[in-house]
Amino acid sequence: GIQVEQSPPDLILQEGANSTLRCNFSDSVNNLQWFHQNPWGQLINLFYIPSGTKQNGRLSATTVATERYSLLYISSSQTTDSGVYFCAVESVKGGSEKLVFGKGTKLTVNP
Amino acid sequence: DSGVTQTPKHLITATGQRVTLRCSPRSGDLSVYWYQQSLDQGLQFLIQYYNGEERAKGNILERFSAQQFPDLHSELNLSSLELGDSALYFCASSDREWNYGYTFGSGTRLTVV
């Protein structure tokens, strides 16, 4: 099945810093989403971005489908950005109608 | 509120018992997915239902079963529970027509003691 690799696995920042999280995937996809899992365990959908670029406030994401990677940018980080960021993809191959998750990037933003 | 409702939020039960987790998908979504998140396995796909029919199976144990009812809500039944079944169980729904992707509920935290 499709493989999803996220980097870095851990990231520690000071408040106000910028960061880039990366997601590589092994096959063509028709869906890619970025999620934030907060300390309470909730999975918050950040972006639905199978291709192109999107922005939402301090967060933006870019997916280059032809090169099989996606990037999540966090600018001016805040302590509330702490948590685990997951990239998840759905393969275009038939019979694979499900999201496959990477192992996540654990972000800690210190005040 | 994501629009996907899961109950209960927390569940503590003893080994050998059976529990039922419930999920109501976002209005209009026909597909329901169940995922398990444990510390050592990450987020694992269990099973998918589409408009009442089983569509895809993942790493779901034989002790686990699910169904989707005519009103589209779904239940995940976990039986003969073991300590290792302790995990966060998420339900998600999707709307393939509008391409919003998958929306996840807030999860049920199951603790088996």
Chai-1 contact restraints between the chains, C-beta under 6 A:
chainA,res_idxA,chainB,res_idxB,connection_type,confidence,min_distance_angstrom,max_distance_angstrom,comment,restraint_id
A,N31,B,G101,contact,1.0,0.0,6.0,A-B,restraint_1
A,Q33,B,G101,contact,1.0,0.0,6.0,A-B,restraint_2
A,G41,B,L88,contact,1.0,0.0,6.0,A-B,restraint_3
A,G41,B,G107,contact,1.0,0.0,6.0,A-B,restraint_4
A,Q42,B,S106,contact,1.0,0.0,6.0,A-B,restraint_5
A,L43,B,F104,contact,1.0,0.0,6.0,A-B,restraint_6
A,Y48,B,G101,contact,1.0,0.0,6.0,A-B,restraint_7
A,E97,B,A56,contact,1.0,0.0,6.0,A-B,restraint_8
A,K98,B,F45,contact,1.0,0.0,6.0,A-B,restraint_9
A,K98,B,Q48,contact,1.0,0.0,6.0,A-B,restraint_10
A,K98,B,A56,contact,1.0,0.0,6.0,A-B,restraint_11
A,L99,B,Y102,contact,1.0,0.0,6.0,A-B,restraint_12
A,F101,B,L43,contact,1.0,0.0,6.0,A-B,restraint_13
A,K103,B,G42,contact,1.0,0.0,6.0,A-B,restraint_14
